[in-house]
Structure formats: structure tokens, C-alpha cells
């Protein structure tokens, strides 16, 4: 009698294991989808980073993890968020971008599974010793945005004690891909908010400066004219022979007020800059200053024949205004020279004074305390004009501000700022 075929040994167990694995995988992907929806609504970077790491640790059923972001200035990876393992002490610690397992993952842009960190020469044992925490196993993935690595996410020690497998690595890579996008979105959002706040500060500074100029200039003169008119009424009644003299004084005051108002209007919106170009605007600007300032202004822009776009010329004019204004306000110079000198396919615009000079590095370091955005505004406007901004100054030796501008505008580049003690 023929016997019925029997199922292979343990086939039921294998099927159940596969089903359990698939269910676990589906559950992880569903959790990943839910997390992605939460990510898209969070734009506060610190909270977002903490949420990303916490969600990754939960989805991977791990006991600890860390998220590192790249600092391009120092070429280091920074532990931005750490969860579990006594990792609070690790926050904001820095490692080289090619150091440790995280550095290996970042520099190669590849994920990695480490089953036994004690046997892996890349593992930074000193971190475990400092934290008194044992990293048994790890899976790490790069955070990549538009083909460029921006950080690393590490998941440490499964709670079950099991090893990480390829599915864990694939899941973390999918998680890291979504995380990189939302991190960059959050960074962009923060930059927009910071720029908005900075513009509000600049706008308020301009308003305060304009209010001071109106109060100290035309406002005082108009008050004097009003008092003069009241006095003139008495003069006409009592000493008519003095009428012509008083009228002449009132006319002088009115002309002075008109001159100041026109100067302020020119500073706010130099029409000549739009219609005739930078050279004409500088000539009018210096002529107006000579009529009202004690400092001697010297202008040599006869060789300035290049015309740029209105945006570039406005940026260049603003930088020169800022440099002259800074010299008058802070340096107490006797002379200010404004020059334009062609150099091959570039033009060097410079503002030099013989005032008391300053320590550029110290001024830049104290922006936050002083609330002075002058030099920062000059740098940003230099970027708009695709120009190189050089500032040379030393206490007691005056200041030289030089703008090197391409005659033909290239692709936008960053302005560079130098200080010199020569």
C-alpha cells in the first residue's frame, strides 16, 4: 500500500517564521509611514532631530542610538541627539568626519552592520569607556540629501539581544532617506526664519537711524524757522529795518533743511544711480557730502565706465555708503578717499580714510553684544554683486575697504573678508 507523501521536517515552523518576519516587516514599514507624516509637520530642528532618533530606535526595537550631523566648517561630525546608554554626556561631542564607525559610514556614504563592536577596529572604544556603556552591536546609515552626505544615524543593541540583519539595515536606510529630506527642509525653514528676523532687525535699525537724522537735522531747523517767524512778527512791528536781515536768516535755515532732506532722500533712493549709473551717483553723493561735512572727501572715479545691473550697482553703492558712514561715525578722519581702478577684467572700488582704525576680528566677534550689523550688511551686499570684499584696518592706521568687482558678472560667489595688521 502506497504511503502518502509527508511534509518536509519543520516546514510549518519555517512558514510561521516567514509569516512572523513579514508581519514584523509590514509593521515596521507602517510605523515608518506614520513617522514620516509626523516629520513633515515639524520644522523646529532640535525637536525634529530628537523625534527622528526616538522613532528610529523604537522602530528598530533597539536600546540606544545617536544622530550625528556634519559641520562643514570644522569637517567634523557632531552628536546632535543621543538616546539611551547614558548618552546625554555625548551630546555636542565632535569626531573627525572619517573617524569611528560613524565616520566610515559618512565618508563612504554606505550603511554598515557591526555584529561585535569589540572586534571592529573602527569602533571608538573611548566613548564607551567614558559613558560606561557597552556597545555590543550596531547598524548605521548615512543621511544623504541630493547625493551629499549630511550626517549619520546609528542604532545600537537590539533589546532582544539578537543581531542586526540585512532587513534592519534596509529599514534604517529607508528611514535615513526620509530623515535627510525633512532635516534639510527644517534647516531651510530655520534659515528663512533667521533671515526674516535679521531683515526685521536691519529695518528697525534703519528706522532708528532715519528718526535720529530727522530729529537732529531737519526737525531742529524747522523748529528754528518757526521760532524765527514768530520773532519776525515782532521785528516787523518794532524794528522794521531788521526785517531783511531776519528774512535772509530764515531763508538760509530753510535752504539748509531742504539740503538735508534731499540728502536723506538721495541716501534712501538715489535716482541718479538708476538713471545714470554708479559713477554719476558717486559724484552726486560726494558733492552733497562736501557741502555739509567737515571731513575732506576725495573722489577719483574717472576710469569707472562699466555699467552693471541695477541690483549690482545698488549693492556696490550701498557698500560705499556704509564704508563712508562708518568712517565718519567711528573713525574721526580728516580725509576720505573714494577711488575706482580697472584691473584686467575687474574693477577695484575702494574707500580709504586716515582715521583711527579698528580691530576687525574684535568687531566681528562682538556683533551679538553690540547689535551692529554694518560689516555683515557689507558682506552680504558684496555677495549680491559677486564681488570680493577686503577690509584692512589697524588701530591708529586708518581703514581701507576694497571691492573687487568683475566687469562681466559671473555665477554668484561668496564674498571673502580679510583683515590685515600690515
C-alpha positions as CSV (number, residue, x, y, z in Angstrom):
1,X,0.0,0.0,0.0
2,X,1.5,3.3,-1.1
3,X,2.3,5.8,1.7
4,X,1.1,9.5,1.4
5,X,3.9,12.0,0.9
6,X,5.0,13.7,4.1
7,X,5.8,17.4,4.5
8,X,9.5,18.2,5.0
9,X,10.5,18.4,8.6
10,X,9.9,21.8,10.3
11,X,8.1,23.2,7.2
12,X,5.3,24.5,9.4
13,X,7.8,26.2,11.7
14,X,9.6,27.8,8.8
15,X,6.3,29.1,7.3
16,X,5.3,30.5,10.6
17,X,8.7,32.2,11.0
18,X,8.4,33.7,7.5
19,X,4.9,34.9,8.2
20,X,6.1,36.4,11.5
21,X,9.0,38.0,9.7
22,X,6.7,39.5,7.0
23,X,4.3,40.8,9.7
24,X,7.2,42.4,11.5
25,X,8.4,44.0,8.3
26,X,5.0,45.3,7.4
27,X,4.6,46.7,10.9
28,X,7.9,48.4,10.7
29,X,7.0,50.0,7.3
30,X,3.7,51.1,8.6
31,X,5.4,52.7,11.6
32,X,7.9,54.3,9.2
33,X,5.0,55.8,7.2
34,X,3.3,57.2,10.3
35,X,6.6,58.7,11.4
36,X,7.1,60.3,8.0
37,X,3.7,62.1,8.4
38,X,4.8,63.4,11.7
39,X,8.2,64.5,10.4
40,X,6.5,66.6,7.6
41,X,4.7,68.8,10.2
42,X,7.7,69.6,12.4
43,X,10.1,72.4,11.5
44,X,11.9,73.1,14.8
45,X,15.2,71.4,14.1
46,X,16.1,70.3,17.7
47,X,12.7,68.7,18.2
48,X,12.8,67.1,14.8
49,X,16.2,65.5,15.4
50,X,15.0,64.1,18.7
51,X,11.9,62.8,17.1
52,X,13.8,61.1,14.2
53,X,16.2,59.3,16.6
54,X,13.5,58.3,19.0
55,X,11.3,56.9,16.2
56,X,14.2,55.0,14.7
57,X,15.2,53.4,18.0
58,X,11.5,52.4,18.6
59,X,11.0,51.0,15.0
60,X,14.3,49.0,15.2
61,X,13.4,47.8,18.7
62,X,16.8,48.9,20.0
63,X,18.0,50.2,23.3
64,X,20.1,53.2,22.2
65,X,21.0,55.4,19.2
66,X,22.7,58.6,18.1
67,X,22.2,61.1,15.3
68,X,25.3,63.0,14.1
69,X,25.3,65.9,11.7
70,X,28.2,67.2,9.6
71,X,29.8,70.6,10.4
72,X,31.4,71.6,7.1
73,X,33.3,74.5,8.8
74,X,35.4,72.1,11.0
75,X,34.9,69.0,8.9
76,X,33.6,67.1,12.0
77,X,30.6,65.0,12.9
78,X,28.6,66.4,15.8
79,X,26.5,64.2,18.1
80,X,23.3,66.3,17.9
81,X,20.9,63.8,19.6
82,X,21.7,60.8,21.7
83,X,19.2,58.3,23.2
84,X,19.9,55.6,25.8
85,X,23.2,54.4,27.1
86,X,23.8,57.4,29.3
87,X,24.4,59.4,26.2
88,X,23.4,62.8,27.5
89,X,27.1,63.4,28.1
90,X,27.8,62.6,24.5
91,X,25.6,65.4,23.1
92,X,27.6,68.1,21.1
93,X,30.7,66.0,21.2
94,X,32.7,66.0,18.0
95,X,34.7,63.5,16.0
96,X,36.5,63.7,12.7
97,X,34.3,63.1,9.7
98,X,36.4,59.9,8.9
99,X,36.7,58.7,12.5
100,X,34.9,55.7,14.0
101,X,32.1,53.7,12.5
102,X,30.1,56.9,12.0
103,X,33.0,58.4,10.1
104,X,33.4,55.3,7.9
105,X,29.7,55.4,7.1
106,X,29.7,59.2,6.4
107,X,32.9,59.3,4.3
108,X,31.8,56.4,2.1
109,X,28.1,57.1,2.1
110,X,27.3,53.4,2.8
111,X,25.4,51.6,5.6
112,X,27.1,49.1,7.8
113,X,26.2,46.3,10.3
114,X,28.6,45.6,13.1
115,X,27.8,42.3,14.9
116,X,30.6,42.7,17.5
117,X,32.0,46.2,18.0
118,X,34.7,44.8,20.3
119,X,36.2,43.1,17.3
120,X,35.9,46.1,15.0
121,X,38.9,48.4,14.8
122,X,36.7,51.3,13.7
123,X,34.8,51.4,16.9
124,X,35.7,54.3,19.2
125,X,36.2,52.4,22.5
126,X,37.0,55.6,24.4
127,X,33.4,56.7,24.0
128,X,32.0,53.5,25.6
129,X,34.5,53.8,28.4
130,X,33.7,57.5,29.0
131,X,29.9,56.7,29.1
132,X,30.3,53.3,30.9
133,X,28.2,51.8,28.3
134,X,28.8,48.7,26.2
135,X,28.0,48.9,22.5
136,X,27.6,45.2,21.6
137,X,26.2,45.6,18.0
138,X,25.3,48.4,15.7
139,X,23.7,49.3,12.5
140,X,24.4,52.7,10.9
141,X,23.2,54.5,7.8
142,X,24.3,57.8,6.2
143,X,21.9,60.7,5.9
144,X,22.1,61.7,2.3
145,X,20.4,64.7,0.7
146,X,20.7,65.2,-3.1
147,X,23.7,62.8,-3.3
148,X,25.6,64.6,-0.5
149,X,26.0,63.1,3.0
150,X,24.8,65.4,5.8
151,X,25.1,63.1,8.8
152,X,24.8,59.6,10.2
153,X,22.2,57.8,12.2
154,X,23.4,54.9,14.5
155,X,21.1,52.3,16.1
156,X,22.7,50.3,19.0
157,X,21.9,47.0,20.7
158,X,18.6,45.2,20.0
159,X,16.6,44.9,23.1
160,X,16.1,41.2,22.3
161,X,19.8,40.6,22.2
162,X,19.6,39.4,18.6
163,X,21.9,40.5,15.9
164,X,21.0,43.2,13.4
165,X,20.3,41.7,9.9
166,X,20.0,43.0,6.4
167,X,16.3,43.8,6.8
168,X,17.3,46.1,9.7
169,X,19.8,47.8,7.5
170,X,17.3,48.3,4.6
171,X,14.7,49.6,7.0
172,X,17.2,52.1,8.5
173,X,18.3,53.2,5.1
174,X,14.7,54.0,4.1
175,X,14.3,55.8,7.4
176,X,17.5,57.8,6.9
177,X,16.5,58.8,3.4
178,X,13.2,60.3,4.7
179,X,15.0,61.8,7.7
180,X,17.6,63.6,5.5
181,X,14.9,65.3,3.5
182,X,13.0,66.6,6.5
183,X,16.2,67.7,8.2
184,X,17.2,69.8,5.2
185,X,13.7,71.2,5.0
186,X,13.8,72.2,8.7
187,X,17.2,73.8,8.1
188,X,15.9,75.7,5.2
189,X,12.9,76.8,7.2
190,X,15.2,78.0,10.0
191,X,17.4,79.9,7.6
192,X,14.3,81.6,6.2
193,X,13.1,82.5,9.7
194,X,16.6,83.7,10.7
195,X,16.8,85.8,7.5
196,X,13.4,87.3,8.2
197,X,14.4,88.1,11.8
198,X,17.6,89.7,10.5
199,X,15.8,91.8,8.0
200,X,13.4,93.0,10.7
201,X,16.4,94.0,12.8
202,X,18.0,95.8,9.9
203,X,14.7,97.5,9.1
204,X,14.4,98.6,12.7
205,X,18.0,99.9,12.7
206,X,17.3,101.9,9.5
207,X,14.1,103.3,11.1
208,X,16.0,104.4,14.2
209,X,18.8,105.9,12.2
210,X,16.3,107.8,10.0
211,X,14.5,109.0,13.1
212,X,17.7,110.3,14.6
213,X,18.7,112.1,11.4
214,X,15.3,113.7,11.1
215,X,15.3,114.7,14.8
216,X,18.9,116.1,14.7
217,X,18.6,117.7,11.3
218,X,15.5,119.0,9.5
219,X,13.4,118.8,12.7
220,X,15.7,121.1,14.6
221,X,16.0,123.5,11.7
222,X,12.2,123.6,11.2
223,X,11.8,124.4,14.9
224,X,14.3,127.2,14.5
225,X,12.4,128.5,11.4
226,X,9.1,128.6,13.4
227,X,10.7,130.5,16.2
228,X,12.3,132.8,13.7
229,X,8.9,133.5,12.1
230,X,7.4,134.4,15.5
231,X,10.3,136.7,16.2
232,X,10.0,138.2,12.7
233,X,6.4,139.3,13.6
234,X,7.8,141.3,16.5
235,X,10.6,142.7,14.4
236,X,8.2,143.9,11.7
237,X,6.1,145.7,14.4
238,X,9.0,147.2,16.4
239,X,12.2,147.2,14.2
240,X,11.1,147.0,10.6
241,X,14.6,147.9,9.4
242,X,15.8,144.4,10.6
243,X,13.2,142.6,8.6
244,X,15.5,141.9,5.6
245,X,18.3,140.5,7.8
246,X,15.9,138.2,9.6
247,X,14.3,137.0,6.4
248,X,17.8,136.2,5.0
249,X,18.5,134.1,8.1
250,X,15.2,132.3,7.7
251,X,15.9,131.7,4.0
252,X,19.3,130.2,4.9
253,X,17.8,127.9,7.5
254,X,15.1,126.8,5.0
255,X,17.7,126.1,2.4
256,X,19.7,124.1,4.9
257,X,16.7,122.0,5.9
258,X,15.9,121.4,2.2
259,X,19.5,120.3,1.6
260,X,19.4,117.8,4.5
261,X,16.1,116.4,3.3
262,X,17.4,116.0,-0.2
263,X,20.5,114.2,1.1
264,X,18.3,111.8,3.1
265,X,16.1,111.1,0.1
266,X,19.3,110.5,-2.0
267,X,20.6,108.1,0.6
268,X,17.3,106.2,0.6
269,X,16.8,106.1,-3.1
270,X,19.5,107.6,-5.4
271,X,17.6,108.3,-8.6
272,X,20.9,109.1,-10.4
273,X,22.1,105.5,-9.7
274,X,19.1,104.1,-11.6
275,X,19.3,106.5,-14.5
276,X,23.0,107.4,-14.9
277,X,24.9,104.6,-13.1
278,X,27.3,104.2,-10.3
279,X,29.8,106.8,-11.3
280,X,27.2,109.6,-11.6
281,X,25.6,108.5,-8.3
282,X,29.0,108.7,-6.5
283,X,29.8,112.1,-7.9
284,X,26.4,113.5,-6.7
285,X,26.9,111.7,-3.3
286,X,30.3,113.2,-2.7
287,X,29.2,116.6,-3.8
288,X,26.3,116.6,-1.3
289,X,28.6,115.4,1.5
290,X,31.2,118.1,0.7
291,X,28.5,120.7,1.3
292,X,27.6,119.5,4.7
293,X,30.6,117.6,6.2
294,X,33.8,118.9,7.8
295,X,35.8,115.9,6.6
296,X,37.5,116.3,3.2
297,X,36.2,113.9,0.6
298,X,38.4,113.0,-2.4
299,X,36.8,111.3,-5.4
300,X,38.6,109.6,-8.3
301,X,36.2,107.6,-10.4
302,X,37.0,108.9,-13.9
303,X,38.0,105.4,-15.0
304,X,34.7,103.9,-13.8
305,X,32.9,103.4,-17.2
306,X,31.4,99.9,-16.6
307,X,27.7,99.6,-16.1
308,X,26.3,96.7,-14.2
309,X,22.7,95.5,-13.5
310,X,20.6,97.8,-11.2
311,X,20.8,95.2,-8.4
312,X,24.6,95.0,-8.6
313,X,25.1,98.8,-8.8
314,X,22.7,99.3,-5.8
315,X,24.7,96.8,-3.8
316,X,28.0,98.5,-4.6
317,X,26.7,101.9,-3.9
318,X,25.3,100.7,-0.5
319,X,28.7,99.3,0.5
320,X,30.5,102.5,-0.3
321,X,27.8,104.5,1.6
322,X,28.3,102.1,4.6
323,X,32.1,102.4,4.4
324,X,32.0,106.2,4.3
325,X,29.3,106.3,7.0
326,X,31.3,104.1,9.3
327,X,34.4,106.2,8.8
328,X,32.6,109.5,9.6
329,X,30.8,107.9,12.6
330,X,33.6,106.0,14.2
331,X,37.0,106.9,12.8
332,X,37.1,110.7,13.1
333,X,39.1,111.0,9.9
334,X,40.4,114.2,8.3
335,X,40.2,112.7,4.8
336,X,38.2,110.0,3.0
337,X,39.3,108.9,-0.5
338,X,36.9,107.1,-2.9
339,X,38.6,105.6,-6.0
340,X,37.9,103.3,-8.9
341,X,40.7,101.5,-10.6
342,X,40.4,99.0,-13.5
343,X,42.5,95.8,-13.0
344,X,42.4,93.5,-16.1
345,X,38.8,92.2,-16.3
346,X,37.9,93.6,-12.9
347,X,37.4,97.0,-11.2
348,X,38.7,97.8,-7.7
349,X,36.4,100.2,-5.8
350,X,38.0,101.5,-2.6
351,X,37.1,103.7,0.3
352,X,40.1,104.7,2.4
353,X,40.3,107.0,5.5
354,X,43.0,108.4,7.7
355,X,41.0,107.9,10.9
356,X,41.8,105.9,14.0
357,X,41.1,102.4,12.5
358,X,39.8,99.4,14.4
359,X,40.4,95.7,15.2
360,X,38.2,93.9,12.6
361,X,38.4,90.5,14.3
362,X,37.2,92.0,17.6
363,X,34.3,93.9,15.9
364,X,33.1,90.7,14.2
365,X,33.2,88.7,17.4
366,X,31.2,91.3,19.3
367,X,28.3,91.6,16.8
368,X,25.8,90.0,19.1
369,X,26.7,92.2,22.1
370,X,26.9,95.4,20.1
371,X,24.0,94.8,17.7
372,X,25.9,96.5,14.9
373,X,25.2,94.9,11.5
374,X,27.2,97.2,9.3
375,X,30.1,94.9,8.3
376,X,27.6,92.0,8.0
377,X,25.5,94.0,5.6
378,X,28.6,94.9,3.6
379,X,29.5,91.2,3.2
380,X,26.0,90.2,2.1
381,X,25.8,93.0,-0.4
382,X,29.2,92.0,-1.8
383,X,27.8,88.6,-2.4
384,X,24.9,90.1,-4.3
385,X,27.4,91.9,-6.5
386,X,29.6,88.8,-7.0
387,X,32.4,90.9,-5.5
388,X,35.4,90.2,-3.2
389,X,35.3,92.4,-0.1
390,X,38.6,93.2,1.5
391,X,38.9,95.2,4.7
392,X,42.3,96.3,6.0
393,X,42.4,98.1,9.3
394,X,44.6,98.6,12.3
395,X,44.1,100.9,15.3
396,X,45.7,104.2,14.6
397,X,46.3,103.4,10.9
398,X,43.0,104.1,9.3
399,X,40.9,101.7,7.2
400,X,40.9,100.6,3.6
401,X,37.8,98.9,2.2
402,X,38.2,97.4,-1.3
403,X,35.6,95.9,-3.5
404,X,36.9,93.8,-6.5
405,X,34.1,93.5,-9.0
406,X,34.1,91.5,-12.3
407,X,33.3,93.7,-15.2
408,X,31.2,90.8,-16.5
409,X,29.1,89.3,-13.8
410,X,30.0,85.6,-13.3
411,X,28.0,83.0,-11.5
412,X,27.4,84.2,-7.9
413,X,30.2,83.6,-5.5
414,X,30.7,84.2,-1.8
415,X,32.4,87.4,-0.6
416,X,35.6,87.0,1.3
417,X,36.7,89.3,4.1
418,X,40.3,89.7,5.2
419,X,41.9,91.8,7.9
420,X,45.5,92.9,8.0
421,X,47.8,94.3,10.5
422,X,50.3,95.4,8.0
